[in-house]
Structures are given as structure tokens and as C-alpha cells.
């Protein structure tokens, strides 16, 4: 197996939006960062070349890239989710654990109280607390200086265009860019950035694969691994009320794009194989630097055919990780209770650990991770 390993290991990471389901990403990130430490200790040069995210995924991504190192990234994630965790109070007796967040989440959002103006409301909550939380748990100087490509997306409210915020030295990323990516209506207000207003990027695309793929070097001596979190389950019992109808709609809307991309990957790879075969048939004298460059660029999209998909709907993976296949309550994405966060963190860790162990061993990066 070790003969399959290449000199360098490039890892791209794509983090979906999904509210409290982002705790799965928290656990998965812990497992991934630990695995990267193991690869380092084995003498391989491993780097996180890109982290892209939407909404809660953008917040998690900012903690990872806006950190001094992998140990610091784990510390920042732990601090963030500890701050977001809700502890039950006596006056919440009789309210389902998953619904505590309807009254607000400390460090994230709080209810509006200007009821006299309710007829003109365009959102139900005030998200300004998250700006301070981001300043506390993200080192934005480190994020903007990082060699890791950092991309989060938001939808321009006026034009309807998906906008990408990048850690480009010419334009610094700040807390408002991250908040814009998670400004999901009608719960949350649009966020202003540079005289424009934005909604949650997941409205258009909840899994920004392309930006992560573009960050790979295309080097022949690099083993490229694209890790994607899919937070939404496919199967669920029929909704029993309007709240559950809305919950199910969100699951289907935000979870299925990645699965569609995976189905298209086989078609893309066939086209790439054809391009490579045709390119190889071109006589050396007729080849041009531009042709070679374009073929090399196209080859990067082979990554789509090898997505390391940590998917909550993958029954084989769930079984292998020793977890229950039963679907969570429909409102799990708003369950910021301390217990709910910890359950999902542990589950995300086990899912990622199981999947990454399989992938890294198959590629000869390590004989075993654990």
C-alpha cells in the first residue's frame, strides 16, 4: 500500500450549512486535524490547501483557517461550540430540548423585542452577538495571511448572484463576511458588507465544491483528497405538522445538491479520460504549452470522482462507525442544547475517523491511523 503514497498530501475541505448540525462538522474536524497530525508524524508533507464553507460551515471554517496551527484550531472550535451550547433552565420545563434555540442562542442570535413594529419586520432575530463571538474565536489576521484558500459564500440580495468572500491579500475578510454567509431568512436579517446586503449562501449552493477543487495544485507528486460533510439525511417519516413540513423542506433543499454532484462526477471523469486520450494522441511536435496547461487544469476535476464524503445518509458508514441509523428529530438543525451538541460532536468524530481511516489506508498514507 505504501507504494501508492505520493510525496505531498493536499486536503481540501467543504463544510455545509445546517445550523446546529454543524456540531457534526466540529467532531469531524477534530478527527481530520488529528489524522493530519498522524500523517505529519509519519514523515509525509500534508497541507490543508482549501477550506470552503456556508453558514455554520463558514463559521467552523473560519475557526480552522483563523488559527495558529492545528492544535489551536481544535481549541478555537471547542471554545466556539461551548459558547453556543444551551443549558436547560427550569422555566423551559415542558419545552422540547431541540426547541430551546427558539428563544435565542447566546453568542449567536437573540429575539427581537420591538413588537410594536412587527408588521414591518423582515426577520425574527438579531444576529449581532455572532459578530463578537467571531472576533473572540477567530484570528482574522491569521486567516487573511493563511496559505490555505478560504472561501465562504453569500447571496447578493439585490442581484441574486452568489458572491465569494476569499482571504485575498487585496481585500481582508472580517466577521461581517462570515455572518453574511449565515444570514438565512426569514429568521435572520440580511448582512451588509461594502454597501451590499447578503443572505445565506446555502440558498443557492450549500456545498461549494468548485472553489475547493480549484485550490489543488495539479502537481503529479501530490495526493489530492477532497473531504466533504453532508449533514442532511435522505429518509424520514412523513411530516405531522407545519413545523415538520418546513424542517423536511430544509433537509431536501440543502442536502441533495452534493448527491447530484456525485452522480455527475462519473460523467465528468469519462469526459476527462477522453480528453487525456486525445491529448496523448497529439504528436509531440504539435503540442503547445497552452494545450498542456488546459489539460492539466482539467485533470484537477478528477477530484470529483474521489470525494471523501462523510455523509449522514450513508447507512454503511453509519453502521461502520457504530452509530444508530435512526433519523434524528426533524428539528435537529435548531437543537443547540449542550446535550445535542455533544452527541453530534461525538458522532461526527466517529464518522470522520472511520471514513478517513479507510481512505488514508487505501491511499497508503498510513498503515493505520488508530
C-alpha positions in Angstrom: 0.0 0.0 0.0 2.8 2.4 0.8 3.9 2.5 -2.8 0.7 4.3 -3.6 1.6 7.3 -1.5 3.0 10.4 -3.1 5.4 13.0 -1.7 2.8 15.5 -0.7 -0.8 15.2 0.6 -3.2 18.1 -0.3 -6.5 18.1 1.5 -9.5 20.3 0.5 -12.4 20.6 2.9 -16.0 21.6 2.2 -18.4 22.4 5.1 -22.1 22.7 4.6 -24.6 24.9 6.4 -27.1 23.3 8.7 -27.5 25.2 11.9 -26.8 23.0 15.0 -25.9 20.1 12.6 -22.6 22.0 12.4 -21.7 20.2 15.6 -21.2 17.1 13.4 -18.6 19.2 11.5 -17.0 20.1 14.8 -16.4 16.5 15.6 -15.3 15.6 12.1 -12.8 18.4 12.1 -11.3 17.2 15.3 -10.8 13.8 13.6 -9.4 15.3 10.4 -6.9 17.5 12.2 -5.7 14.6 14.3 -5.3 12.5 11.2 -3.2 15.2 9.6 -1.0 15.2 12.7 -0.6 11.4 12.3 0.4 11.9 8.7 3.0 14.5 9.7 4.5 12.2 12.3 4.8 9.5 9.6 7.0 11.9 7.6 4.6 13.0 4.9 4.1 16.7 3.9 0.4 17.3 4.5 -1.4 20.6 3.9 -4.9 21.9 4.1 -5.0 23.7 0.7 -8.6 24.9 0.9 -11.5 25.2 3.3 -14.8 26.4 1.9 -18.0 26.8 3.8 -21.5 28.1 4.0 -23.4 29.4 7.1 -22.4 27.3 10.2 -19.9 25.7 7.9 -18.3 29.1 7.2 -18.1 29.7 11.0 -16.4 26.4 11.6 -14.1 27.0 8.6 -13.1 30.4 10.0 -12.0 28.8 13.3 -9.8 26.3 11.4 -8.1 28.7 9.0 -8.1 31.6 11.5 -5.8 29.6 13.9 -2.1 29.5 14.5 -1.9 25.7 13.9 -4.0 22.5 14.1 -3.9 22.4 17.9 -5.1 26.0 18.1 -7.8 25.2 15.6 -9.2 22.5 17.8 -9.1 24.8 20.8 -10.9 27.5 18.9 -13.6 25.1 17.8 -14.1 23.8 21.3 -14.4 27.4 22.6 -16.9 28.3 19.9 -19.3 25.4 20.5 -19.0 25.7 24.3 -20.3 29.2 23.9 -23.1 28.2 21.6 -24.3 25.4 23.9 -27.6 26.0 25.7 -28.2 24.6 29.2 -31.8 23.9 30.2 -33.4 26.1 32.8 -36.4 25.4 35.0 -38.6 27.8 33.1 -38.1 25.8 30.0 -39.8 22.8 31.6 -42.1 21.1 29.1 -40.3 22.6 26.0 -38.6 20.1 23.8 -34.8 20.2 24.1 -34.4 20.9 20.3 -36.6 24.0 20.6 -34.6 25.9 23.3 -33.0 27.9 20.5 -36.3 29.5 19.6 -35.6 31.8 22.5 -32.2 32.7 21.2 -28.6 31.2 21.4 -26.1 33.1 23.5 -23.3 34.3 21.3 -25.2 33.7 18.1 -28.6 35.4 18.0 -31.3 36.9 20.2 -35.1 37.6 19.7 -36.3 41.0 18.6 -38.5 42.8 21.1 -39.7 45.7 19.0 -43.2 44.1 18.8 -44.8 47.5 18.1 -43.1 47.4 14.7 -43.8 43.8 13.9 -45.8 44.5 10.7 -42.6 45.9 9.1 -40.3 43.0 10.3 -38.2 41.2 7.7 -36.6 38.9 10.2 -37.3 37.4 13.7 -33.8 37.6 15.3 -30.9 39.9 15.8 -27.6 38.2 14.9 -25.2 40.9 16.2 -24.0 38.7 19.0 -22.3 36.4 16.5 -20.0 39.3 15.4 -18.5 39.4 18.9 -18.3 35.6 19.0 -16.4 35.5 15.7 -13.9 38.2 17.0 -13.3 36.0 20.1 -12.8 32.7 18.4 -11.3 33.5 15.0 -7.8 35.1 14.5 -8.7 37.1 11.4 -5.1 38.3 10.9 -4.0 34.6 10.7 -7.0 33.8 8.4 -6.1 36.5 5.9 -2.4 35.6 5.9 -3.0 31.9 5.7 -1.7 29.9 2.6 -4.9 27.9 2.9 -7.5 29.1 0.4 -10.5 30.2 2.5 -13.8 30.8 0.6 -17.3 31.4 2.1 -20.3 32.3 0.0 -23.3 34.5 0.4 -26.2 35.6 -1.9 -26.3 39.3 -3.0 -29.9 40.2 -2.1 -30.2 42.7 -4.9 -28.6 40.9 -7.8 -29.3 37.3 -6.7 -25.7 36.4 -7.5 -23.7 34.0 -5.4 -20.8 36.0 -4.0 -17.5 34.5 -2.8 -15.5 36.1 0.0 -11.9 35.0 -0.1 -8.8 35.6 2.0 -7.2 37.6 -0.7 -4.4 39.9 0.4 -6.0 42.8 -1.5 -9.3 42.6 0.5 -9.4 41.4 4.1 -12.0 39.0 5.4 -13.7 40.1 8.6 -16.6 39.0 10.9 -19.3 40.5 8.7 -18.3 38.4 5.7 -18.7 35.2 7.8 -22.0 36.4 9.2 -23.3 37.2 5.7 -22.7 33.6 4.7 -25.1 32.6 7.6 -27.8 35.2 7.2 -30.7 32.8 6.5 -34.1 34.4 6.1 -36.6 34.8 7.5 -35.1 34.0 10.8 -32.0 36.1 10.4 -31.6 39.6 8.8 -29.5 40.3 5.7 -26.0 41.4 6.5 -24.4 44.5 4.9 -20.9 44.2 3.5 -19.3 47.0 1.5 -22.6 48.7 0.7 -24.3 45.5 -0.4 -26.6 43.2 1.5 -26.4 39.4 1.6 -28.3 36.3 2.6 -27.1 32.8 3.4 -25.1 31.3 0.5 -26.8 27.9 1.0 -29.9 29.4 -0.6 -28.1 29.0 -4.0 -25.4 26.3 -3.2 -25.0 24.6 0.2 -21.9 22.7 -0.9 -19.2 24.9 -2.6 -17.1 22.2 -4.2 -15.7 24.1 -7.1 -13.7 26.6 -5.0 -12.0 23.8 -3.1 -11.2 21.9 -6.3 -9.6 25.0 -7.9 -7.2 25.3 -5.0 -5.5 21.9 -5.7 -2.1 22.3 -7.3 -2.4 19.7 -10.0 1.1 18.5 -9.2 1.8 14.9 -10.2 3.6 14.3 -6.9 0.6 15.3 -4.8 -2.1 13.0 -3.4 -5.3 15.1 -3.5 -8.1 14.4 -1.1 -11.4 16.3 -1.1 -13.3 15.9 2.2 -17.0 16.9 2.2 -19.5 16.9 5.0 -23.1 16.1 4.1 -25.2 16.9 7.2 -28.7 16.0 5.9 -30.4 12.7 5.9 -32.4 11.4 3.0 -35.1 9.3 4.6 -37.6 10.5 7.2 -41.2 9.7 8.2 -43.9 11.9 6.7 -44.3 15.3 8.5 -47.0 15.6 11.1 -47.4 19.3 11.3 -46.3 22.6 9.5 -43.1 22.8 11.5 -42.1 19.4 10.4 -43.0 20.2 6.8 -40.6 23.2 6.9 -37.9 21.0 8.5 -38.3 18.4 5.8 -38.2 21.0 3.1 -34.9 22.3 4.5 -33.4 18.8 4.6 -34.2 18.2 1.0 -33.3 21.7 -0.2 -29.9 21.8 1.4 -28.7 18.2 1.4 -29.3 16.9 -2.1 -27.0 19.1 -4.2 -23.9 17.2 -3.2 -25.5 13.9 -4.1 -26.4 15.3 -7.5 -22.8 16.4 -8.0 -21.6 12.9 -7.1 -23.8 11.4 -9.7 -22.4 13.8 -12.3 -18.8 13.0 -11.3 -18.8 9.8 -13.4 -19.8 11.7 -16.5 -17.2 14.3 -15.9 -14.5 11.6 -15.4 -15.5 10.0 -18.7 -15.0 13.3 -20.5 -11.6 13.8 -18.8 -10.5 10.3 -19.8 -11.4 11.2 -23.4 -9.6 14.5 -23.2 -6.5 12.7 -21.9 -6.6 10.0 -24.6 -6.9 12.6 -27.3 -4.2 14.7 -25.8 -1.8 11.7 -25.7 -2.5 11.0 -29.4 -1.4 14.5 -30.4 2.2 14.3 -31.8 4.8 15.9 -29.6 5.7 18.5 -32.3 2.1 19.6 -32.4 1.6 20.1 -28.7 1.6 23.6 -27.3 2.2 24.9 -23.7 -1.3 26.2 -23.8 -2.8 22.8 -24.6 -0.7 21.1 -21.9 -1.8 23.8 -19.4 -5.5 23.3 -20.2 -5.3 19.5 -20.0 -3.5 19.8 -16.6 -6.3 22.2 -15.4 -9.0 19.8 -16.5 -7.3 16.9 -14.7 -7.9 18.6 -11.3 -11.6 17.9 -11.7 -10.9 14.2 -11.4 -11.1 15.0 -7.7 -14.9 15.0 -8.1 -14.7 11.2 -8.7 -12.9 10.7 -5.4 -14.8 12.8 -3.0 -14.3 11.6 0.6 -18.0 12.1 1.5 -18.8 12.0 5.2 -22.5 11.6 4.7 -25.1 11.3 7.5 -27.3 9.4 4.9 -24.6 6.8 4.2 -26.0 3.7 6.1 -22.8 1.7 5.6 -20.7 4.4 7.1 -23.1 4.9 10.0 -23.0 1.2 10.7 -19.2 1.0 10.5 -19.0 3.9 12.9 -21.2 2.0 15.4 -24.0 4.6 15.3 -27.7 4.3 15.1 -29.3 4.5 11.7 -32.5 6.0 13.1 -33.1 9.6 11.9 -33.0 12.4 14.5 -36.0 14.5 15.3 -36.8 16.8 12.3 -35.8 19.9 14.2 -32.2 18.7 14.9 -30.7 21.6 13.0 -32.0 24.1 15.6 -31.0 21.9 18.6 -28.2 23.9 20.2 -28.7 22.2 23.6 -25.5 21.2 25.2 -26.5 17.6 25.1 -27.5 17.7 21.4 -24.2 19.4 20.5 -22.1 16.8 22.4 -24.0 13.9 20.8 -23.4 15.3 17.3 -19.8 16.2 18.0 -19.1 12.6 19.1 -21.0 11.1 16.1 -19.2 13.4 13.7 -15.8 12.4 15.1 -16.6 8.7 14.8 -18.0 9.1 11.3 -15.0 11.0 10.1 -12.5 8.8 11.9 -14.0 5.7 10.3 -14.1 7.2 6.8 -10.7 8.9 6.9 -9.0 5.7 8.3 -10.4 3.8 5.3 -9.4 6.5 2.7 -5.9 7.1 4.1 -5.0 3.4 4.4 -6.3 2.8 0.9 -4.0 5.5 -0.4 -1.0 4.2 1.5 -0.7 7.4 3.5 -0.5 5.5 6.8 -0.6 1.8 7.7 -3.3 2.6 10.3 -4.5 5.8 11.9 -5.7 4.3 15.2 
